[in-house]
């Protein structure tokens, strides 16, 4: 798994655009830490048809740039440090915190990591710095099987980077689900939602659940910010080929019209978007259905709410399709002196053992085998008995190439919808105005 703040896999980082100087790229010899001339020689040893390339076992410390706010130290140890140490004891890490210092600022100091983790909606924070490299030769020489990786996730690396080859491999991906409060359904005698429901069916169900009981107003459905649903239709904010805004389109009009029909339900008009929507669901407990991202961690320690999940709602013309790919991608920088060792790290993270452990801890695996999917959530007590299979029923929609102006486009889309609901502006006019404002911003930023 662009994304708004609040998504478990995408905490949107607004990193400043940086013009990488030639000087920054010329300091390669000082960037990779430990010297290892043997590693360079090892790359010249070709792999046979059945045997992966031989890689030096001399000690090496790899610089690994990753957002600490995305992945805790406990998880870094569990999914990276410990499994790599077990398989390749010669490899150690120097982690670089991208939450504390953006990648462009790190590169500007002359430090170039060996491995960088990016995310598909903001992959340009990596690709714009002249660090990207074709990883496919290493996939081939290390005999790595990419067929086990979620196809949509693998394709998204090429789509979002604008290349016809892989510049990295994804290792975890976001998922979508519809969270529902069983108690509200029971209170009003409405049957629970089921997997495979369309948005129209969910709206019809919301009509039965949006009711007032005493002084408490219950809401049936909260679709959340417009970009969530628009993502299912692979709608973006900017066409990166023409560098023009794409808000004044039939797709966005369709999204606005549906959302308005949900909020036009009497009693459901006071919409609450992320993060307020989830608060209404889990704290106030007056929201019956909330389609969204991975909120499982937010249920830890929560008691007294009878909740479950079903498949994220779908459009009839887009069956079993969720939001656009939102994934974390591991890249090997083209300046690294230890590319083979870096690929050994990536292949370890993508091993069945690590992916299965991730799955048990409810971090969505990118390896899509049934055996690994069946492990999902087994280590999380409060997920036992939940309809976890539903999160695997949808495949992510194809992503659109991300734009640096996408964040502003997202803000404009939300402001446009508020004008529709609060000021009575018609949908066509609201989107046309937002489109014009985004085009103006794009022109100013050139």
ChimeraX attribute file (.defattr): number of C-alpha atoms within 10 A of each C-alpha:
attribute: neighborCount
match mode: 1-to-1
recipient: residues
	/A:1	25
	/A:2	26
	/A:3	24
	/A:4	18
	/A:5	12
	/A:6	17
	/A:7	19
	/A:8	19
	/A:9	23
	/A:10	23
	/A:11	15
	/A:12	16
	/A:13	18
	/A:14	11
	/A:15	15
	/A:16	12
	/A:17	13
	/A:18	14
	/A:19	11
	/A:20	15
	/A:21	13
	/A:22	9
	/A:23	11
	/A:24	17
	/A:25	19
	/A:26	12
	/A:27	16
	/A:28	17
	/A:29	15
	/A:30	12
	/A:31	21
	/A:32	21
	/A:33	18
	/A:34	14
	/A:35	15
	/A:36	16
	/A:37	12
	/A:38	13
	/A:39	21
	/A:40	15
	/A:41	12
	/A:42	15
	/A:43	18
	/A:44	11
	/A:45	13
	/A:46	12
	/A:47	15
	/A:48	10
	/A:49	9
	/A:50	9
	/A:51	11
	/A:52	17
	/A:53	19
	/A:54	17
	/A:55	20
	/A:56	19
	/A:57	14
	/A:58	13
	/A:59	15
	/A:60	20
	/A:61	20
	/A:62	24
	/A:63	24
	/A:64	22
	/A:65	26
	/A:66	22
	/A:67	21
	/A:68	16
	/A:69	12
	/A:70	15
	/A:71	13
	/A:72	11
	/A:73	11
	/A:74	10
	/A:75	16
	/A:76	14
	/A:77	14
	/A:78	16
	/A:79	19
	/A:80	18
	/A:81	19
	/A:82	15
	/A:83	18
	/A:84	23
	/A:85	16
	/A:86	11
	/A:87	12
	/A:88	16
	/A:89	15
	/A:90	15
	/A:91	20
	/A:92	18
	/A:93	16
	/A:94	13
	/A:95	18
	/A:96	21
	/A:97	16
	/A:98	22
	/A:99	14
	/A:100	10
	/A:101	13
	/A:102	19
	/A:103	26
	/A:104	21
	/A:105	16
	/A:106	17
	/A:107	20
	/A:108	18
	/A:109	12
	/A:110	18
	/A:111	22
	/A:112	29
	/A:113	28
	/A:114	28
	/A:115	26
	/A:116	24
	/A:117	20
	/A:118	24
	/A:119	27
	/A:120	30
	/A:121	28
	/A:122	25
	/A:123	20
	/A:124	20
	/A:125	21
	/A:126	19
	/A:127	17
	/A:128	15
	/A:129	19
	/A:130	14
	/A:131	20
	/A:132	19
	/A:133	17
	/A:134	17
	/A:135	19
	/A:136	15
	/A:137	10
	/A:138	18
	/A:139	18
	/A:140	15
	/A:141	20
	/A:142	20
	/A:143	17
	/A:144	17
	/A:145	11
	/A:146	14
	/A:147	11
	/A:148	15
	/A:149	20
	/A:150	21
	/A:151	15
	/A:152	16
	/A:153	30
	/A:154	22
	/A:155	19
	/A:156	29
	/A:157	27
	/A:158	17
	/A:159	19
	/A:160	22
	/A:161	23
	/A:162	17
	/A:163	11
	/A:164	11
	/A:165	15
	/A:166	22
	/A:167	23
	/A:168	28
	/A:169	28
	/A:170	28
	/A:171	24
	/A:172	27
	/A:173	23
	/A:174	23
	/A:175	28
	/A:176	28
	/A:177	25
	/A:178	23
	/A:179	26
	/A:180	24
	/A:181	21
	/A:182	19
	/A:183	15
	/A:184	23
	/A:185	19
	/A:186	11
	/A:187	10
	/A:188	13
	/A:189	11
	/A:190	14
	/A:191	10
	/A:192	15
	/A:193	20
	/A:194	15
	/A:195	20
	/A:196	18
	/A:197	18
	/A:198	20
	/A:199	19
	/A:200	16
	/A:201	14
	/A:202	19
	/A:203	22
	/A:204	15
	/A:205	20
	/A:206	22
	/A:207	17
	/A:208	14
	/A:209	24
	/A:210	23
	/A:211	18
	/A:212	12
	/A:213	10
	/A:214	6
	/A:215	6
	/A:216	9
	/A:217	14
	/A:218	20
	/A:219	30
	/A:220	28
	/A:221	27
	/A:222	28
	/A:223	25
	/A:224	20
	/A:225	21
	/A:226	19
	/A:227	26
	/A:228	22
	/A:229	26
	/A:230	20
	/A:231	23
	/A:232	22
	/A:233	24
	/A:234	18
	/A:235	24
	/A:236	25
	/A:237	28
	/A:238	24
	/A:239	17
	/A:240	17
	/A:241	7
	/A:242	7
	/A:243	15
	/A:244	17
	/A:245	24
	/A:246	23
	/A:247	28
	/A:248	19
	/A:249	14
	/A:250	11
	/A:251	15
	/A:252	24
	/A:253	17
	/A:254	14
	/A:255	19
	/A:256	25
	/A:257	14
	/A:258	18
	/A:259	21
	/A:260	16
	/A:261	12
	/A:262	24
	/A:263	20
	/A:264	13
	/A:265	17
	/A:266	12
	/A:267	17
	/A:268	22
	/A:269	17
	/A:270	12
	/A:271	17
	/A:272	17
	/A:273	16
	/A:274	16
	/A:275	13
	/A:276	13
	/A:277	21
	/A:278	23
	/A:279	16
	/A:280	20
	/A:281	21
	/A:282	21
	/A:283	13
	/A:284	11
	/A:285	18
	/A:286	21
	/A:287	28
	/A:288	24
	/A:289	29
	/A:290	23
	/A:291	22
	/A:292	25
	/A:293	22
	/A:294	21
	/A:295	16
	/A:296	15
	/A:297	13
	/A:298	12
	/A:299	13
	/A:300	12
	/A:301	7
	/A:302	10
	/A:303	9
	/A:304	7
	/A:305	14
	/A:306	12
	/A:307	17
	/A:308	19
	/A:309	25
	/A:310	25
	/A:311	27
	/A:312	28
	/A:313	28
	/A:314	24
	/A:315	18
	/A:316	12
	/A:317	9
	/A:318	12
	/A:319	14
	/A:320	22
	/A:321	23
	/A:322	28
	/A:323	28
	/A:324	32
	/A:325	30
	/A:326	27
	/A:327	26
	/A:328	27
	/A:329	23
	/A:330	25
	/A:331	29
	/A:332	27
	/A:333	24
	/A:334	20
	/A:335	21
	/A:336	23
	/A:337	22
	/A:338	28
	/A:339	22
	/A:340	22
	/A:341	23
	/A:342	24
	/A:343	23
	/A:344	19
	/A:345	24
	/A:346	22
	/A:347	20
	/A:348	21
	/A:349	23
	/A:350	26
	/A:351	16
	/A:352	18
	/A:353	14
	/A:354	20
	/A:355	26
	/A:356	23
	/A:357	20
	/A:358	24
	/A:359	23
	/A:360	20
	/A:361	16
	/A:362	21
	/A:363	23
	/A:364	26
	/A:365	27
	/A:366	27
	/A:367	26
	/A:368	17
	/A:369	15
	/A:370	9
	/A:371	11
	/A:372	21
	/A:373	22
	/A:374	15
	/A:375	17
	/A:376	24
	/A:377	22
	/A:378	15
	/A:379	15
	/A:380	14
	/A:381	9
	/A:382	16
	/A:383	18
	/A:384	11
	/A:385	8
	/A:386	13
	/A:387	13
	/A:388	20
	/A:389	14
	/A:390	18
	/A:391	23
	/A:392	17
	/A:393	17
	/A:394	21
	/A:395	20
	/A:396	25
	/A:397	22
	/A:398	23
	/A:399	27
	/A:400	23
	/A:401	23
	/A:402	23
	/A:403	21
	/A:404	21
	/A:405	18
	/A:406	21
	/A:407	18
	/A:408	15
	/A:409	26
	/A:410	22
	/A:411	15
	/A:412	21
	/A:413	25
	/A:414	16
	/A:415	14
	/A:416	26
	/A:417	25
	/A:418	14
	/A:419	17
	/A:420	20
	/A:421	19
	/A:422	9
	/A:423	10
	/A:424	11
	/A:425	15
	/A:426	14
	/A:427	20
	/A:428	16
	/A:429	14
	/A:430	23
	/A:431	26
	/A:432	16
	/A:433	16
	/A:434	24
	/A:435	24
	/A:436	16
	/A:437	16
	/A:438	26
	/A:439	20
	/A:440	13
	/A:441	15
	/A:442	19
	/A:443	11
	/A:444	8
	/A:445	9
	/A:446	6
